């Protein structure tokens, strides 16, 4: 098979006319000649860090759309499903991905559960992690979120890191805000990347210690604007990722959007493509083609280097997508889950008034980090209640793996009135998280998810919306188009009830992420994410 056009050679930083000759899935030869079609051939794009589960669809469904955006591979952390179902969840992702046509490279989750301050559905100990790392289809140790454990030489943490190093596999980092001596110590333990930098100063500091920076632009956390100058200054040390990509945004684009955005800012074509197509292959030692002789036939064809419309995507020399139309054969996913809590009543969400000042989470649009507020509570009878005048709503987390008392706190910046929204996508343990302005609506939203064993819900006194996520309470068994449409609809409903956040449900999902500063909430209570202790 031959594919002809203007071939973009990233390694030699040149573009020439010619053909790729593909035989048995590999590039057998590269011919130089004139009279080629007016199209460009280049290596496909790679997402260097993503949780496929956050797209709310299976790897197969993710691939069906991402291939049309020119993505040929992902470095995928199955941390979310592992927190629900353990090793069985990791196996589910690997097996589902085998039907997807795209190349998924999964890691061994390093922090299941993420902390000891929450209840998850599973635990992966040192032996579990070591066994996973010994498999040929596990490529790295996923993000080491327990940076305090690294700094304080926690034995289990260090053993997990050493397991990866002994297997010759890289270790991903996760240390937002870490700088100076702490960053140097963290990196010195063998941790090679970080996708959590949210200031240029932080990224530059970590680069100075030899760490590679993955520029993240996801559905909730968006760091491209702060970090894009690294494209020009450190192109050999940078990669692109989405981390978490919700279905409505996946339909619009993927890594291709970061390529176009970078080029519009004036960055060098070959630097941008090295970051998007080559650096992940080199760092993770991936068997993904980069247009060299003998490489797998993994590449894309685009119309031109201005519009970047992907016309064809090839994996191992086989065309998988043409003009954004997937050529994958339909595949029906199995269902895996873990859910064991009973429906609740509104009075279980009450918050007794027993202090003059309470800690409040201040959510920040487009960020995983939060700010901390101390406020005098609004009191009704002998209970603290939501105060819509000050935009201080109630937030609760309910353990979905067993019956237990909900944890209750307060949050600012969601803006909801006459509304509650809830989700079982609640990083990292994926318990039920809910925010709203009255207990009855919050209870209604929670019980919708308990009945369906996972999903998203939004309710008001006149309306009820619900997206079931039967696979781990994280993923749908429907198509991306169906889930994306439903997700857009439920998000718009939340916004119609006063929420001004760009991605209400994505932001909500990170309010239980205890490893990100400054204040969060787990099923065990309000949590100081700087001191790593409960209030």
N, C-alpha and C positions, 0 to 999 in steps of 0.2 A: 504494500500500500504506500502511496505517496501523498503527501500534503505539501502544497507549494504556496509561496507567498514571500513577503518581506520578513525575514527571520531576525528576531531580536536576540542577539548574543550578549547576555548580561555580563558574563565573565570577561569577554574581550571588549565590552563597551562599544559595540558596533551593530549596525543593521545592514544585512545584505539580502539579495534576492536568491532564492533557491528552493530546495525541496528537502523534506525529511522522508527518508525511506524507512518504513516500519516493517519489521518481520518478527513474528512470534512475540509481539507485545513490546519489543525493544527497538531503539533507534539503531538501525543497521548501518546507515550511512547518511551523511549530510552533503547534498549536492549544491554547488554554486552555479547558477545559470540565470539568464534573463527570461523575459516573457512569462511572468508569473501573474497569478490573479492579484487584484488590488486589495490585499488583505494582509494582516500581520500575524505572525506565529510567535508565541512566547511561552515560557513555563507558566503553569497555573498558579493561582494564589493559595496561600496557606494561612489559616487562622492559628496563631501560635499559642493561644490559650482560650479554651471555650468550654463551658458546661452545656452540652447539647440539651440537657433536660430543661434548661431555662427557655428554650424555644417552645416548650410545651408540646413538642412532638417527638417522635422516635428518631433515631439516627437515619433510618430509611427515608422518612418524610423530610427531614432536614436536608439530606443530600439531594432529594428530588428538586428542591428549590435552589440550594446553594450552587449546584453544578451549573445552573443557568447564569449565575453571577461570576463564573470563572474560578470558583473554588475547587481545587482538586484534592485537598487534604486539610485535616484539622489535627491539632494537638489537643486532645479532649480529656478533661478531668471528670471522671464519673463520680465525683465526690457527693453529688446530691442524691442520686439513687442509692449510693453505698450507705449514706446516713439513714436511709429508710430500710433497705433490704440487705445490707452487708455485701459479702462476696457474691451472693446470688444476683444482686443488682448490677455489679460490675460485669458478670457473665452475660446478663441480659443485654447490656449495651454492646458488648463485643459481638454476640451472636446476631443481634439485630443489624448491626453495621455490616456484617458480611453479605447482606442482601442489597446493600445500598449503592454499589458501584463506585462510590467515592472512597478515598483512603482515610480511615479514622485511626489515629494513634492514641490509645488510651494509656493513662497513667495509673499507678497504684495510689489510691487516696491515703494521705499521710495522717489525717486528723479526723478520724471517725470514732467517737463524736469529736467535734471541733474543740470543745472544752469540757471540763468536768462540771460546768455550771449550768448544764441543760440535760434534758433527757432526749436521746435519739432512739431510732429503731434498731440500731446495731452498733457493734464495736469491732474495729479491726485492730488487733494487737500486733506486736512486733512479728510474731510468727506468721500471722495472716499477711502482713505487708511483705514479708520476705518471700513467702510462697507466691504471691502475685508477681513480685519482681523477677522471680525465676522463670516466668512464662515468656514465650517468644512474642506474644501479642500485648505485652505490657512494656512500655518504652521508657518510662521515667517515674520518679517519685513526684506525685502531685504536690501542689503548693503547700509548703510548710507554714501553716498559719500560726502555729504555737511559737511565735518568736520569743516570748518570755521563757518558754521551756528551752529554747536553743541557747539563749543568753545565760541561763542559770544551770546549764548542763544537765537537764532532765534526762535520766538514763534511757527511758523509752524513746524519747525524741531523738537522741543521738544515735541510738541503735537503729532506728528506722532510716536515718540519713546514711549511716554506714552500710546498711543493707544495700541501698541503691548504689553507693560508690563501689562496693564489693562486686556488684553485678555489672559494673561499668556503665551505669545508667545515670543521667543527669538528675539534679534535684531542683525543682521549681520553688521559688520563694513567694512570700506574701507577708510584707512587713510595712504597712502604710505609715508614713511619717518617720520611720527609723532613719537616723542620720548619725554621723560622727563615729565615735568609738563603738557604739552599739551596732551600727550598720557594719562596721569593719569586722567585729567579732562574729556577727550573724553570717556574713559572707564567708568568713574564714573556715566555717564548719563544712563547707562544700556546697553551699547554696548558690546557684548560678544565675537565676533570673528573678525579676520582680515586675509584676504588672500593676502594682498598687500605688505607684508614685503619682501624687497629685500636684506637685510643684516641680518646676524645673530645677530648683536648687537641690531638692531631694534626689532627683534622678541623676544630676551631675555628681553629687556626693557618692552615690552608689556606684556610678561608672568609674569613679576614681579608684575604687577598691576592686575593680575588675568584674563587676556584675553587669549582665546584659539587661537592658530595659525593654520591656514589651509595652508599646504604646497602646493603651486601651481606649476604644470608643464603642461602648455598648449601649444598651437601652436605658440604663440608669446612670452608670458611671461613665463620664465622658472626659477623658484627659488629653485628647489630641491637641486641643487649643493651647494647653499649658506646655506640652512637651514636643510639639512638632519641630522646633528648631534643632532637635537631636538628629533629624533626618539629614541635615546638612553638615552637622559637626561630628557625628559619630555613626555613619551609616553601617559600619561593620558590627556595631554593638547593639543594634536596635531591631525589633520585630514589631509586627502589628497583631492586635487581637481584638476580639469583641467581648470576651469573658461571658457575658450574658446577653443574648439576642432574642428579644421577644418576637412572636410570630408575625405580627403586623409589620415590623421593621425588617425582618428577614425577607419578606416578600418584595421590599423596596431595593434591597441590596445587601452586600456583605463587605469583604475586604476590598472589592473593586471600588467601593465608594471612597475608601481611604486613599487608594492610589490616585483616583481622579482629583480628590481634594488636595493631595500633596503636590501634584503637578500644577494645579491652578495657583498654588502659592509660589511657584517658580523653582521648586526643587528639581535637581537633575534626574532625568528619566531613569538612568541606570542605577543611581543610588536608591530611588524609590522602589524599583523592581527587585533590586538585591534584597531589600528589607522585606518585601511582600512575597517573594518567590524562592529565595535562595537561603537566607540566614536561618530559617527554621530547619531546613534540611541539614545544614551543616551542624547546627547546635545539637539537635536531637538524633543525628545520624539516621535520618529517615530514608527508606527506599522509595523516594519520589524523584521522578525525572526532572532534570533542569536543562534539557536540550544538549546533553553531551553524548558522544558516541557510546553505545552500550547501555545508556540509561533506559529505564522504563519509558514508554511513550505516553507520558503525562504532560499535556500541554493544552493551550487554548488558542483559538483563532478569533481575532477581533477585527472590526471593520476599519478602524484607524486609531491613531494615538491621540485623537482629540475627543471623540465621543466615547470610546472604549466600550462599544456594544459587543458583547460576546456572542459570536455566531456559532461556535462549536466548542465543545469540551471533550477532550480525549483522556481516558484512563487506560494505561497499559495498551495503548494503540487502538482501543475501541472507542467509538464515538458514543458518549453517554447523554449528550444534550445538544440540540440543534435549534438555533433561534429561540432560545429560552424554553423550548419544549423538551421535557424529560423523556428519555427513551427507556427508562427503567421499567421492568415488568412489575405489575402490582404485587404487593406483599402484605399479608395480614399479620399484624404483630400479635404475639402472645400478651397476656396481661399478668403483671406481677405487682404485688402491693403488700402493705402491712398497716392495718388500721384496726384499732380495738378500743374505742371509747364510746360511751353512751351519750345521748342527747342531754343537753343541760337546760337549766331554767334561769330566767333573768336575775334572780336574787343571788346567784353564784358569782355574778360580776360586780357585786357591790364593793365599795371601798370605804371603810369606816373612817370618820374624821378623828384622827388622834395626833395630829401634828399641825403646827401653824404654818409650816412651809414644806412643799413637796417638790421632788425632782421631776422635771419635765423634759422629755426628748424634743429637741427642735430639729425637725427633718429639713434637709437641704436638697432642693431640686437638682437632679443631675449628679448627685454624689452619694457615696456610701457612708461617708463620715457624717456625724451629727454634732450639734452643739447642745450644751447643757443649760437649762434654766432652773432657777428655784423661784417658785411663786406661792403666794397664798392661795389655797384652794377655794373653789366655790362650794358652799355647803348647803345641802338641803336636808332638813331634819338632822340626823346625826351621820350623814354620809357625804363624802366628797363626790361631786358630780361634774359632768362636762360643762364647759363654759364657752358657748359659741361666740359670745361677744369678744372674748380674748383669743378665740380660736384655740382653745385648750380642750381637746377631745380625750375620750377614754381609749386606751389601747390595752388589749388583753392577749395572752397566749395560753392555749389549752393543749395539754399533752394529748396527742392523738394515739399513743401507743398503749395507754392504760387510763383508767378513770382516776382523776386526781383534781384537786382544787385549782381553778384557773389562777394565773398570776395577773394582776391588774395594775396599770399605771396610767400616765397621762402623756399626751403628745401635742405638739404645736406644729402648725403649718400645713395641715391637711385640709382645713377649710370646709369640711362637710357639714351640711345642715339637713336635718330630717333624713339621715342616711347612715348606713353602716356598710363597710366593705370588708370581706374576709378572704383568706387564702390559705391553702396548705402548701403553697410555695413560700417557705419561710426559712431562709438560710440561717444556720446550716442543718438544723435537725428536722426541719420541715414539720413542725407542729402546726396547729391552727393559730393564725394570727388575725386579729380583727381590730378595726378602729371605727368609732362612731360617736354620735352625740346622745344616744340613749340606750339603755340596757336591753330593752325589748327588741329593738331592731338589730342590735349586735347579736343577741341570742338567736334571732331568726336566721341571720346570715351564717352563724356558726353551725346551726342544726342542718341547714341545707347541705353543708360540706360533710357533716357526719353521716347523713343519709346516703350520700353518693360516694362516700369513702374517698373524698378528695376533690379539689377543684378551686374555682374562684366564685365568689358570690357578691352581689350588691343588692341591697334592699332599701326601700323607703316605705312610707305608709301607704303608697299607692302602686308601687312597682317592685318586681322581684326578677333579678337576672342571675343566671347560673351557668358556669362552664364546667362540666364534669371532667376530671383528670384521673381516669381509673388506673393508669399505670403509675404506681408509686405515689399517687396523689400529686404527681408532677407533670405527667405527659398524657396527652389525649391519644385515642386510637383513631382519630379523624385525620383528614388532610390538613396541610398547612393553610390552605385557602379557607377552609371551614373554621379552623381555630383562629386564624388571623382576623377574619371578619367578626367572629364572636368577641374576640379580645378587644378589637377597636370599639365595638358597640358597648361593651361593659365599661371600658375606660371612659368613653364619652358620657355615659350615664353618670359616673362618679364626678366628672367635671361639671355636668349640668347641675349637680347638687352642691356646687361650691368649691370643689377641689381644683386648685390651680397648678398642681404638679403636672409635669409633662407626662410622666408614667406613674400614675397612682399606685397600681398594683406592684410594679417593680420596686418602687420606693418602699412600699409596705413590706415587701418580702425581706428587705435588708434591715428592718428595724429589730430583727431578732439575731442579727449577725454580731455576736459578742466580741469577735476579734478585730472589729473596726471601731475606732474611737468615735464619739467620746462617751456616749450613754446609749444603752440598748435595753431590751427586755427579753428574758427567756421564759420558759414555762415555770421557772422557779422564782422569778421576781425581777425587779428593776436592777440593772447592772451597770456599774461604773467600769467602762471598757478601757480606762486609762490605769486605774489601780487594780483591775481584775478582781473586783469584789462586789458583793451585793450592797445596796443602800440599806 
